[in-house]
Amino acid sequence: MTFMDSNKQPFAWIPSPEVAEASNLRAFMAKVGETDFDRLAERADADPAWLMQQVFEFTDFRFYEPYSRMLDLSGGIEWARWCVGGTTNIVLNCLDRHRGTPVWEETFLVWEGEDPAARRSLGYREFDAEVCRLASALRGLGIGPGDRVGLYMPNLPETFIAFFAVLKIGAVLMPLFSGFGPQPIAARLNDGEAKAVLTVDGTWRRGVASPMKPVLDEALREVPSVRHVLVLRHLGEALPAAVAGPLDRDWATLAAAQPAELATLAMPAEAPAILLYTSGTTGKPKGCIWTHVSFLGSMVTRDMHVCADFKSTDRFFFMSDMGWMVGAMCACIPSYFGGSLLIVEGTPDHPDTGRFWRLIESHRVSYLGIAPTLIRGLMRHGEADVESRDLSSLRVTCSGGEAWTEAPWRWFFEHACKSRVPIMNIVGGTEVGGCNFVGTMIHPLRPGSFGARGLGAGVDIVDDQGRPVADNEVGELVLRNPNIGFTKSLWGSDERYLDSYWRTLPGVWVHGDFAMRDDDGLFYILGRSDDTIKISGKRTGPSEIETLLTGTGKVSEAAVVGVPDEVKGATLVCVCVAMPGIAADAALEAELSQAVVHGMGASYRPRQVLLVSDLPKTRNMKIMRRVVRAILRGESPGDLSALVNPETVTELAQRVGQAT
């Protein structure tokens, strides 16, 4: 079945009156004098500034200098300004707020390596001292407000120390996916004109010491703006020391010489804090800009605390990477509310297939983040691993990153959640810094459903003309209101920002997701409406990969599309046209596949590389990826009247048949 007929199913989970009454959402509704959620949502959509004022009061959001105006739309909805005149800092709200309180002596971060015996724990006081030392070291190197600092790290305590240290001195953090190859690292560092990078010698992955510093070194050959590289020695003798370059500094030595106290810098509320890249349908990744007020105001306080019910007593665990927005969620959500965080190095099924479930049991995780890709992978090992563990500590699970299919949702709900613990399904994106749809503790659940629209965002589902669609009809997800979490343009490209989100339906944010609402008011995401590909929950633009293929000099054109994959959700197929004189054979296919792996990382290894004589194109010579994708999936390619070379469709279909 599909989610199209999900309204015909009984609910999989219904909140008890006790659970609903104890929720943060009920407390928030009581604060604003509402007993009905739909009425609250209407008020929030009618006045998003009112909503955020209430959220800030409810969550005790801290400012150095109070703002004079919550929301300024004088420049248009596309350029909304929030907390005008106010000064704050993410570190003020996530760490400094706990000074002098009992939380300061509590555990904040627990880390476990691939070897379960490798463990570290840091209390809030200890963690803050390390943040201050690293921040002082960065400042001593001349890093200051507005400077961009790359973070190319696996999941280590120092990764999160670096996160806050950069923000503490007013610099702009640039998180980079730890599995990236040189090309995407260089593209992002160059776009942001990074001044420094924090990295590590390497990381453990499935029992193998995997080097990271040499990958960064190769990328930095093409990045002239970087002046300093701080290197953490993590693997010790397991990995030969990389040759130190002229930019390298020893992280531990620099930080150890610094004081354990440093004042946090007051920053304008809308000063850039995090520059996080997401790939679109063009070759250049999109630099999304989060401010010191935006991510905390949207995802952390409004979405994950008020709606999705994170509490100060929770231990948060989301096995992800700092290069995805979940990295910032892991850093900020538990720290803002005085909770605790579990981070782990490596993969969920090594050194044994039950590792993920053991981590939950042994560390008493109460608030668990997961992605459908993760669950599809763990399902392959059967139920024995999960059923053998005591997961009674779980109170809430939170799902993000991509759309569910029913089988893995039910498997996870029945075996891990025991049909008792709700799945707070959330969806938004790097560009919105928060949730478009969100689960709550007062709405029932069906497989893959969301309980509610994101509060105050003016979320709607529309047709091509921008008209709302009826229940059970698929439409385009849009946002009609200014949202405090919206990216502040795209780094260095105002026009691209407007073209990407605001000009399809003027004055309305078009997000690029297909969505639907059922008869009972539950919502569903049904996939991307553009060409963006998701590999293991990470969005990647096809042109970024196509650039690697054509960069080999062996192919003249390439079309990269995503096709369904049982484990990753989607996997790559690369359709290429060989250069004249280059043999279109298996050796070339293997070389092109390796070029993608070298440039993007092993998780991007193509399922297939297909060599053809030409690609389907429109009359203005635009490659029709839609047609390519349909053929690869065995679907109807639709209207081909715009093609200048319709014979390519037959050739590609034949080539696909030969390869299967």
N, C-alpha and C positions, 0 to 999 in steps of 0.2 A: 504494500500500500504506500501511498505518499501522504504528505501532510495536507494535501488538497482536501481529503475527506476526514481529517483528524477530528472534526467536530462531531463525527458519528461515534467516536469512541467514548467509553466512560473515562472519567478523570483517573489518572494514575496515582495522584496524591492530592489530598484535601487537607488544608491546615486545620488543626483542632482549634477550638476557641481559646484554649490555654496558650498555644503557640502564637496565634495571632495577637492575643492581648499582650503577650510579653515582648512583642517585636518593637524594634526602634521606630518602625513606620507608624505604629499605633501611638507611640509616645509623641512623635512629631505631629501627627494629626490632632492629638489633644492640645498640643501647644498652640496650633493655629486655629483651633476651634472647629475642626471638621470631624464628622463621624463617618462620612462617605468618601471613599477614595476617588470616585469619579468626579465628585464635586471639588476635591482638592486638585485633581488634574486640570479641571477647567479653570480654576483660579490661577494655577501656575502658568498655564498657557496664555491666559489673558494678561498676566503681569509677571514676566520672568524675573524682573528686578525685585519684586515683592518676595518671590520664592527664595531667591538667593539671600536676601536679608534674613529671612526666617531660618534658612539652613545655617548661615554663619552664626546666628545667635544660638541655635540648637547645638552646634558642634564647637562653640567657643573658638571660632577662627580668630587668630591673633594678627594684629597690625602694630607697627611702630607708630606710624602717623595714620590716623583714621582717614578713610576716603571721604570726599565731599559729595560724591554722587555715585550711586551704585552702577548705573548704566547710562551711557551717552551714545545716542544714535544719530548725532548731528552729521556724521560722515556717511550715513547709510548703514543698512543692516550688515553689509559685507565687512564694514570696518568698525563694528561695535567696540566700544571701550568700556571696560569694567573697573570698578573701584577707583574712580578717577581721583587723583591726588593722594591716594593711600600708598604707604610703603610697608613692605613685609618681606618674608623670605621663607622658602620651603623648610629650611632648617629651623627657623623660629617655631614653626608649627609642628614639626615632627620630632625635634629633639629638645630644643631649649625650653619648651613649655613644661617639660617634666622635671626640670631642675627644682630641687627643694620639695619634691613630692615623693611619696612612697615608691612610685614607679621607677625613680632614679636608681633604686637599689635592686630592681627586678631584672630578670633575664630578658634581653631583647632578641638576640640572634643565636641560633644553634646551627652548626654546620657539621655535615658528615661527608666524608670522601667515599670513593668507590670501595675502599676497604672499610668495613663498618667500625673497625678499631680507630680509624682516623676521625677524631671528633674535636670540635672546639666550641666553646660557649662564651658569649660576651654579654655582660649586663649593660644596661643603658649608660651607666657612668663610664665603664671601660670603653665602650664603643665610641662615646662622644670624645673621650680623650684621644683616641686614634684618629678620629675625624679632624680634631683641632690640630694635631701634629702634622697630618698630611696637608691640611689647608695652609698651615704656616709654611711648609716646604714649598708648596706651589707658589705662594705669594712671594717667597724668597727668590724664586726663579723669574719673577716678573709677570706672573699670571695674575690678571686682575679683572675687574668688571667688564663684561662683554666679550672677553677672550673665549674662543671655543677650544674645548679640551675633549679629545677623543678618549673613549673607554672601550678597549678591546680585551675583554676578560671573560673567563668562565665563571661559574658560580663558586666564589670564594668569599669569606668575610671581607677581604680587602676590596672586593668589587663594590660592596655596599658602603664601605668606608669612603671609597673614592667618590661614589655618587653624591654623598652629602658634603664631602670636602670641597668639591668643585663649586657646588651651589653656595656654600657658606661664604665664599669670597666674591660672590657675584659673577663668576665666570659661567659660561654656557656649556652644559654637558652634552656630548655627542655619543650616545651609546651605539656600539657596533656589534652585530651578531658574531658570536665567538666562532661560528663555523664558516665565516666568509673566507674566500680566497682573496688574493691581492687586488684584483680589479675592482670589486665593489667597495673595498676599503678605501682605495685611492680615490674613487669617484666621490665618495661621501666626504672624505677629509678635504679634498680640493674644493668641493662645492661650499663647504662651511669655512674654508680657509683656517683650518685648525692650527693653533699655535703649539699645542702639546698633545701627547698621547700617553695614557697609562696602560700598561700591558703586563704580561707575565711570560716567563720562559716557555711554559707549556701546561698542558692539562692531561689528566688521565681520561681515557675513553676506551671502555671495554678492555681494561687491563693493559693498554698500550700507552706509553708516554708519547703524547701528541704535541709536537712543537707548535708554538704560536708566534714567538718573537721573529723567527725567520720569515714567516708569512708577512708580518707587518713590515719588516725590513725591505722586502721586495716591493710592497706597496709604496713605501716612503720614497723610493727612487723617483717617483712621479709626483711627489707632494712637496713643493718647495717652501710652503708656509710653516711647516712644523719645525720648531726650534729645540724642543726638549722631548725626550722619551723616558719616562720612569718605568723601570723594569723590576718586577717582583720575582724573586727566586722562589719558586714553588716546588718544583720537582726534584731539586737537589741533584744528587749523583745519578738519578734515573735518566737524566737528559744532559748530554754534553753542553757546557756553557756556550752560548752563542758568542761570536766575536763582537765585542763591544764597539759600537760606532761612536762617532764624534758627538752625537746628540744624546747618547744614553746616560742615564743617571740611575744609581742604585736606589730603589724605592725605600727599602728598609733603613739604609744608612741615613738618607736625607730626613726621613720622618722621625727617626729615633733621637735626632739632635734638637728637635723642636719642643716647645712647651705644650703642656696638656690642656691649656686654656687659650681660647681665642674668641673674641667677640664676633658674632655673626653680623655680616654687612646688611644694613637696611637697603632694600632695593625697591624701585617703583613697582607697584603691584603688577603692572603689565610688562615689566622688563623680561626679555627672553631668559628662560632658565634651562630648558631642555630642547635640543634640536634633534629630533628623531625622524629618521628617514623611512618612507614607505614608497614602494615602487608603483608607478602607474603604467600606462600603456605606451609611454614614450621611453626612449632610451635612458633619459636622465632621471635618477630617483628624485622623489619629492621630499624636500626638507620641511617637516611640520614643526611649528614653533609653539611650545608650551611656555607659559609665563609662570611667575611665582604664585599667581592666584588662580590660574585656569585649571590645571590638573587637580589641585587640591579641592577647588570649588566644585568641580564636576564629578570626576570619577571617585575621589576619595571620600568626600563628605556626603554629597547628594545621592550618588548612585550606590556605593558600596556600604555606607553606614545607614543612611535613612532608609533606602529601599531594600538592599540585599542583606542587611542585618549584621554586619560585622560588629563585634562587641570587644570591649577592652579585655575580656577574659579569654579571647580566642587565640589559638596558635594557628598562624596562616602558613600554608604550604602550597605553592603552585610551581611545579617543576617546569621551569621555562628558562629563558635566557635574557640577559640584560639588554640585548639588542632588540627585543620586542617590547611593546608597551607594558607587558606583564612584569618586566623587570622593575619598572618604576612603581607599579602597583605593589610589588613585594616590599620595596623600600618604604613606601609612604603609608600604606593602609595600616599595618600593625603599629608603626611608630607613632602615627598621629594620635591613635587612641590608646596607646600604652599597652598594646598586646605584644605577642612574641612571634618570631619568624623562624621557620625551618628552611634552610637552603642545602642543596646537595649537589655534589659534583658527579658528572658522569651521566649514565643513562638509566631508565627506570627498570630495565630487565637484566642488569649485569651488576655484580657477579653471578646472580641467579635470577630466574624468571619471576620470583616472588619479591624482589627487592622493594618495589613501589609500595606494596601492601605492608611489608615489614616496617618500612619507614613510618607509615601512618600509625601503626601499632606501637612501636618502640618510642616514638616521640610524642605520642598522645595528641595528634593533630585533630583540631576541632573544626577548622575552616579550610576545606580542601579545594584547590583550584585544579581543574582538568580541562583537556581539550578532546574533542571527538577522535582526533588522530591518535592520541595516547591510548584511549580506550580500545580503539580498533586493534592497535598493536598488542595490547595486553590480553585481549580476547583470544588471540591465537594460541595462548598457552593454556587455555581452559580455565575451569572454575576452581581447581584444587588450591591454587596459590592464594586466591582471595578468601576462599571459604575457611582456610586454615588459620586465619588471622583474626584477632580481636579488634574490630574497628568501631567499638562502642563509643570511643571518644568523639567520633564525628557528629557534629551538630548541623552543619550546612556544607553542601558542596556547591561549587561555582564553576560554570562552564563558559568558555569563551573561545574565540578564534575562528570559528567556522560553523556552518550549518550541520546539524545532526541528521543522521538517518535513524530509522526506528530501532533496528536490531542492536546496535551498540548502546543506544540510550537505555533500552530496557535491560540489557545485560548489566550495565553499570548500576542502574537503579535497583535491580533485584539482588545482585550479588554483593555489591559494595555498600549501597545505601540501605539494603535490607527492606526496601519499600517503605522505609520510615523517614530517612533523611532527605530533605528536598534538594533538588538541583536548581540553584539560582542561575538560570541561563541569562547571560548578558551578551550584548552585541553593540558595537559602536565602531571604533577605529581610531587609528593614530590621528587622523585629521580632526576628529571631534573631541578627542581627549576624554571621552566618557561614553555613556550608554545611550543608544537610540531606543532599544528595548531592554527591559530588565525584569528579572524575576523578583518576587517579594514573598514575604511570609504570610500574606493574607490572600494570595491568589492561588487557585488550584493549578495542577500541572497535567499536561499531556506530553507524550514524547516530543522533545524538541521545542516545546512552547516557551513563550515569554509571557509573564503575567500582565505587563503594562508597558505603555509608552514611557520613554524617558521624561521625567517631570520637567515641565517648562520649556521643552525644546520645540513644541509645535509639530510633533511627529505626525506625518500623514502618509497614506498610501494612494498613489494617483496613477492616472493613465498618461499617455503621451502628451496630452494637452494640459496636464496639471489638474485634472478634475478628480476628486476622490472616487475610488472604486468601491463597489458594494462588498459586503462580507463574503468570504470564500472566493473572491476574485484576486488574481495576482496583479500587483502593480509595482510601481517604482517607489522606493522609500525616499521621502523628502522631509526636510525640517523647515518650518515656516518662521521660526523665531530665532533671534540671536541667542547663542548658546555660550555660556562662559567658557566652556572647554574648547571651542573652535580654535584651530590653528590660526595664528596671526599672520595671514598670507602664507606663501611658501617662500622659503629662504631665497632671497634674491630674485623673485619672480612674481610680482603682483599680477601680471597678465595671466600667467599660467594658473594662478590661484583662482582668478575670476572665471577663466575658461573651464577649469576642472569642476567647479562646484556651483557657480552662481548664474551662469549665462544660458544653461539649457532651458531653465524656466526662470526668467528674470526675477530677482528678489527672493528666490527660494533655493535652499541648499539641496542639491540632488546628490545623493550619497553613492549611488552605484550598486545598490542591492535590490533584488526583488523580494517582496514581502507580501503577507496576507494576514487578514484577521478572520477568525472563525466566528460562528454564531454565538459563542459564549464569551467573546471578547478577548480570547487569547491570540497572541501574535506569533508569526513564524517567518523566519528568513529562508529564502528559497534559492540562494546563490547570487553570484555577482551578475550585474547586468552589463558589464564592460568586459574587456579582454584580459583583465588582471588574472593571474594564475596564483593559486595558493598551494604551496608545497609545505606539508606538515604545519599548516596554520599560518605560514609566513607568506605575505603577499609579494609577488614578484612580477614586474612588468616584462612582457615578452621581448621587447626591444633591447633590454639590458643583456639578455642572454644571446639574442641574435647578433649583437655587437661582438661578442666573443667568437661566435662562429665565423662571421665574415672577417674578423681580425686575424684568422689563421692564414688568410690569403688563398685558401683552397676552395672557397665557395663565394659565389657572387651575391646570392640572396638566401634568406632563411626566413621561415615562419615557425615560431615556437608557440605551441598551444598546450593546454593542460587537458589530460584525460583522466577519468576516474581511476583511483587506485584504492584497494581495500585497506591498506595500512596508512598511507600518507594523505588520503582524501583525494589528492590529485598527483599525477606524475607528468613529466615532460615528454613530449614527442617533438623532435626537431625535423622539419622538412626543409631540405636544402637543395640548391642548384649548384653543381660543381663548376668551377672556373674552366674555361676552355683548356684542353690539354691535360686536365687532372682526371685520373681514372676514378670513376664513380663505383668504387668497390668496397668490400668489407673493411679493408685497411683504412680507407678514408672515414668510414662511419665510426670506427673505433677512435681514430684521431680526433674527430669532432666531438665525440662523447667526452673524451678526456679533456678537451679544451674547456668544456662547460664545467667539469669537476674542478679543474685547476683554477678557473676564474671565480666560481661561485661557491664551491664547497661540495663535499661528497653527497649531501642530501639532495642536491640538484642533478644527480646523474640521470641522464635521459633514459626512459624505457626503450625508446627506439630513435634511431636516426635514419630517416628515409631520404634517398637521393632521387630527385626527379629532374626533368628537363626544363620545367618552368613552374611558376606558382600562379594560382588564380588571382587575377587582377581586375580592378574596375577600369573603366575607360580613361580615368585620370591616373592610372597606373598605381593605385593603392592596393596593396596585398590584402586579400579577403580572408583574414584569419577565421572569420565565422564559417566560411565554406570549408576551410581546411579542418577545423575542429569537428564539424558535422560529419565529414567523411570518416575521420578517424574514430568517431564514436558510433558509426553505423547508422547515423540519423539522416533525414532528408536535408540536403543543403539549401532548400528553399528556392527563392527567386534568383535565377542566374542571368537574368536579362541584362544586368549591368556589366557582366564580364566581357572583357575584350578577347579572352582566350578560353572559351568554355571547354575546349578539348583537354585542358589540364585537369578538369574534374575527373574525366574518365581515366586518365593516366594515373592520378593519385589513388583512385579507388582500386585500380589493378595492382598498384605497388603495395597498398595496404594488404590486399588479399594474398600477395606473394610472401609478405613478411609475417603473416599470422599462421 
